Amino acid sequence: MKALRKIFSLFIILTLVCGFSFAADKKNSKNTKSEVRIVTLGPAATEIVFAIGAQDQLVARTDLCDYPADVSKYPSVGGFAGNTISLEAIISYEPTLVYLFAGMHDYLVQPLKDAGIEVYVSNAVSIDAVKKEVLDIGKLTGHTKEAQKVVKTMNATLARTEKYIKSKSKGKTAPKVYWEVWNNPMMSAGKNSFMNDIIQKAGGNNIFGNLNEAYPMVSEEAVLLADPDYIFYSGDGMGGGKPSEIFEPKGGVHYMGDDDRFVRSTPRCVDAVEKLAKILWP
């Protein structure tokens, strides 16, 4: 499962690099709440469906959908990658809505539309985009109030985190952060990435936040020159060695394990912000 999560994390990187635009088709669904049948093609989509209380409308998901635990009760249409999912497998569950991802599932969009199935294409590259997506899915599934409640909770967590940072950061500059999302080749988070938004909202200064690429390739020399206060990475065993082999910054090197809150565009991303803020501002 750890290996699968690493593969999924890399997909997030590659997808965002492509810069696909966020889009939703047929947002004003004519289906009633009881008629909606959802197939989700990724972990973030499945989690959002559960977060707004629409799990009773879920009819199928993917092998990588593992949160919350109850998702295991639902049948799978295959893996997350496009070459593991067929149009026939999706249609066999008679969905009225397929919730998929830009880049990975583009080849399915038009055939699904041609089959008369509503499509929602996810490409949330910021926390605000996640909030909008939650509200969009709430509207499409008849769970508008529940979705609004989820967003309200997200805002409360962000407000609490902002208050915490202000109490700790008086007269101090934002700590410089290097987040290694992949290490062979070395890749970090640029300005237009989901990870950059998390770092900023946690009160950090992303050392590669001036680069336009979502997840640019970087060098050891560039990291050393930027002199980060903290180094973070989400997993080793990805080739090229651990970030700690570059140098040990004053704030330390922090292994974040397989904490998918940092890589999945779901309501739990605000918990990642809070967790990171408490490390950056002890």
N, C-alpha and C positions, 0 to 999 in steps of 0.2 A: 504493500500500500504506500510506503514512503517513496518508493521508486515512481509509482504512478503519480503521486502528488508532485514530485519534482518535474515529471514530464508535463503535468498540467501547468505548473508554474512557468516553465519555459514557453508553453503555448501562449500564456497570457502576455509574456514579453514580446513574442514574435507577432502576435495579433496587433498589439498596441503600436508596434513599430510601423506597421502598415498604414496606420492612421485612418482606418475605416470610420466613416461617420455613423453616428448614432441614428437609428431609424426605427420607426414603428409603422406598421401597415394596418389600415382599417381600425384605428383606435376606437372609433365609435361602434363597438360591437353591438349587433342586434340580438345576440344570443342572451337568453335569460341566464341567471346564475346557475340554475339546475341543469341547463343544457350544455354548459361549457365543459369540454373535455380537453385536458391539457397534456401535451407531451413536452417534457423539458429535455434539452440536449446538452446540459452542463450543470455542474454543482451549484454555481451561483444562482442559476434560474430556479433550480429545485428548492434551494434554501429560501429564496424570496417568496415562492409560492407557499411554503410552510409558514413563513413569517407573517403573512397576511391572513392566514387561516383558510387558504384555498386548497389545502391538501386533499379534500374530498373530491375535488375536480381533477386531480392528477391521475392519469391512467398509465403513464409510463415515464421512465427517466433513463439515465445512462449508468454504466458500471461504476463510474467515478463519483456519482452522487452519493455521498456518505454522511451528510448532515441535514437534519437531525437523524438520530438513530432509527426512527420509524420509517425512514425512506427505504430501508431494506425490504419492507413488505411489498413494495411496488415492483412490477416487472421492468426489465431493462430492454432497451432497443439496441444496445451494443455499447461500445466504448465511446470516448469523447471525440476522438479524431474522425474526420470526415470519411476516411476509407473504411471505417468499421460500422458505419450506419447507412442503411439503405432506405430509399424512399418507401419501398414496399413495407419494410418493417414498421415504419412510422404510421403509414396509412392503415395498417392492420389493426391499430388500436382505435381507429375511427375518431381522431381528434378534431376538435373545432378550432383549436389554437395550438400552434407549435412555437415554443419559446426557444430560440436558438442564438448563435453567436456570429458576429461579423467575422469574415475571414475564414474561419473554419467551416462554416456551413452555408456559404454563399450559393453553392451549387444546388441547394435544396429549396431556396426561396421561391423561384419562379415555378418549379414543378408543383410545389405545395399550393401556391396561389391558383395555378391552373386547375388543381383538384378541388378548388373551392374552400381551401383551409386557410384560416387567418394565421398570419405570421407576425411575430414580434422579434426584431433583431436587436440583440444587446451589444453595446460597445461602450460601457460606462468607464470613462477614464478619469473620473473625479468623484469625490464623495457627494457633491451636489448632483451629479449625474445618477448616482445610485438612488438618491432620494426621489428623483424624477421617475426613475424606472420603477421603483416601488409603487408610486402613485399611479403610473400608467397601468401596471399589472393589476392593481386594485380596481381600477376602472373597468378593465377588460373582463375581469372575473366577477364583478359585482361585489367587491370587498373594499369599496372606497373608504368607508369609515375606519376599517381595520388598518388599511394602508396609511391613512393619515395618522393613526395612533402610533404606528411603527416609526414614521418620520418624526413625530413629536418626541418619541423616546430617543431617537438618534440625536436630535437637536439638544435635548437635555444633557446627554452624555458629552456632547461637544462643548456645551456651555460650562458644564462642571469642569471639564479639562482646561478650558480657557481660563477659568477663574483660578484653578490650581497653578497654572503656568505663571499667571500674573503675580501670584503670591510668592513665587520662588525666584522670579527673574528680575526683580527690581535692581536696576543699575548694572545688569549683566548683559553681555551680548549672547546672541543665540549660538549654542554649540554647533560646531561644524560636523556634519554627518557624512560618512561614506557607507552606502549600502550596496553590498555586492550581491546582485541577483543571480549571477552566473560567473564562473571563474575560468572557463576554458572554451572560448575566450572570455576575458574579464569584461563583464557588463554591469553597468550601474543604472541608476534612475535619472532620467533627464526631466526637463521642464514639463513636458506633456505626458507625464506618466501618473498612474494611480498612486504609485509609491511616493512620488514627489509630494503629492497632496497630503498624504499621511504624515510625512516628515514635517512639512510646514505647519500643519495643524497641531502637531505635537511640540511645536516651538523650536524645531531644529532648522539649521541652515544646510541644505543639501549642497555638497561641494560641486556637484555636476548639474545643479538646478538651472544653470545658464545655458545648457545645451538643448537645442530644440528637439532632438530625437527623444522618443519616449524612453527607450532603453539602449543608450549608446554603448559601443565598445570603448573601453578605456585602457590605460596602461598603468603599470606600477609607478612609473615616473610621474604621471599626472596626479596620482593619489598622494605620493610623497610631497609633491610641490604644493598641493592644497592643504596639507597638514591637518587632517581631520582630528577632532577631539574624540570621536567615537567611530568605531567600525562595527557594522552589523552584517550578518549573513544568515541565510535561512536553511542552509544544509551543506554538508561536505560530501565528498565522494563524487563530485561533479567534474573532477579533473583539474589539474593545475595547482592543487594545494589550497590550504585554508587561507583566508585573509590575514590571519595572525602572522603568516610568514613574511608579510610586507614589513610591518613594524607594529609596535604596541603603543597605541595612543594613550594619552593620559586618562581618557575616559574608559579605556579598555576595549576589548573585542568581544562582542556579544553574539552568541549563537541563539537564534530565535526558534530553533527546532523546526518542526513541521506545523507551525502555527498558521493555519490557512486564513486567519482573519486579516493577515497582511497582504494576501494576494487575491482573495476572492471579493468581487464587487457585490457585497451583500451588506445588510444592516449591521453586521458584526464588525465592519471595518472601523466603526467609531470606538469599539473596544480596543482595537489595535492602536488607535491614536492615543487613548488614555494610557495604555500599557507602555507605549514608547515615551510619552511625556514624563512618566514617573521614573524612567531610566535617565532621560536627558536632564531632568530637573529634580534630583533627589532631595 
